[in-house]
Amino acid sequence: MISYEEFYQVLHTVMADNGQGRFDTESNSRKLFLLTEHLIEVSKVMNLTAIKEEKAIILKHLADSLSVADFLPENAKMIDVGCGAGFPCLPLAICRPDLTITALDSTEKRVRYVSETAKLLELQNLTGIAARAEEAGKVRFVKALTSVLPAPWRNCPFWQNFACRSYRSAESFLR
């Protein structure tokens, strides 16, 4: 594990390089560090992510997750469909406390991890739900994010409740 100081230097540089400087606060940095440490620890016994090196987590998980943060409306109610290891929902909950975030995944152990991590980080704005996306479609959200959206799902009744795009290409959608 790298020290907090080394983590912060890398995080600070990556955030500055990606136009995420407004999220570069002491409180956010400490929580993102704790999130990273916890992810690495839990990944030793649970298959959460193939990315297990701190610097790669900063770039490929944290910065990537925060790439949509400025495009979400203030006080938005959003859902992270297929939340997996908590990206983008956990970094967004840390850096955008105004958001109300639901983390949805069909795998109970992943939702349990995200919920326990949110509790560890004292995030009051994130709730986890273990359900299949098509079963959770009765709730309305302002925006929906997912890391993947398979073609067959596009015609699923669940998606008719709101528009959704992959967060990796969501900039124009979220504006």
N, C-alpha and C positions, 0 to 999 in steps of 0.2 A: 504494500500500500504506500502511496506517496503521501507526503505531509499535506496539511491543509494549505500551507504557504505555496507549495509547488502547484497544487491543484488550483488555487486561486489565480496564480500567474497565468496558467494555461487558459482557465476559464475567462479571465479578464481579456486576454488577447483574442480568443475566439469570439467572444461577445462583441468586442470592438470591431473586429474584422467583418462581422456579420450584421452590423447595424443594430445590435441588441444592447447597447450601452445603458439604456434606461433601466434594464433589469439587473445591472451590475451593482447590487447593494450588498452590504455585509450580511444582512439577514438572509437574502436569497442565496448568496454564495455558500453560507454555512449549511443551509438546508439542501442545496444541490450536492454539496460534499457528502453530507450524511446519506442522502439518497444513493449516491454512487457507491459509498462504502457498503451500505445495506444491500444493494443490488449484487455486488460482487460476492458478499458473504452468502446470501441466499442462493445465488447461482451455483455455489459449490455443491448443493444438495438438491436443487430444483432447476430444471432446464428452463431458464428465463430468457437468456440471450447468449448468442455466440460471442458477443463483444464483452470482454472481461478485463480489458486494460483501461485504466482511468482516463488517459489522454484520448483514447478512441471513443470512450463513452461520452466525454465532453463534446467531441466533434460530431459523432454519428448518432447520439441519442439526445443530449441536452440541447445543443444548438439547433439540430434539425427540428426538434419538438417546438422550440421557441420561434421558429421561422414564421409561424402563423400568428403569433401573439398580437402583433400590432394590427392585424386585419379583423380580429374578432371585436364586435361592438362592445362597448362598456356595459357591464352587468348582464352579459349574455348568458343564456341557459344553453349549454351544449352537451353533446354526448360523444364519447370516444368509443366507437364501435369496434370490437375486437381489440380491446385495450392491452391484451398480452401482459408484458412486463411493466406497463404503466407509461408508455410513450405514445402520444404526447401529453396525456392527462396529468401526470404527476408534475413535470416541469411547468406546465401551464398553471396548475393550481398553486404552485409556489410563487411564480412570478406575476400572476394575474389573480390576486385574491378577490377581485370583483366578480369573477366568473363563477357560475354554479355549474359544476361538472359532474356528469354521470359517466362512470367507467363501466362499459358493458362487455362481457365476454361470456362465452358458453362454457368455459372451463372454470369450475368452482375454485380450484387451487390458485389460479391466476388472479381472480377477483379477490380472494382472501389475501393474497400477497399485496395487491394494490391497496386494499382497505386497511390492512395492518400498517403498511408503509405510510399511508396518509395519516393514520393515528400517530405513528412514531414522529412524523414531521409536524404534527399539530395543525393539519390542514382541515379546516371546517367546511371548505367549499367543494369537497369531492366525496361522492358516494359511489360505492360499487354495487353492481347488480349482476348476478350470475343467471344468464338466460340467453337463449338464441335470439338473434336480432329480429326475426320475424315474429317472435312471441312478445317482444317488448314494444311493439309499434303503437301502443295506445297513448304513449306520452309524447307531447309536442316539445320540440326543441327549436331554438333559433338557428343553430348551426350544428352540423354533424361532421365529425372528422373520423377518418379511418385510414390506416396505413395501406390497406388494400381494399379494392371493391371489385370482386370477380364479376364478369359479364352477366352470369345468370341472376345475380342479385339485383341488377338494375331494374328488373321487372317485378321484383318482390313487393307485395303490398306495403311492407314496412317502410320502404323508401318513398312511398307516395305521401307520407306525413311531412317530409321535409326534403330539401335538396341536400346532396352529399357529394363530396369529392375526396379523393386521396389527399391527405395533408401535405404530401410531398410535392403536389402541383396545385395547391389551393389558393395561391395569391390572388388571382383574378376572381375566383369564385367568392372569396370572403370579403371582397371590397364592397 
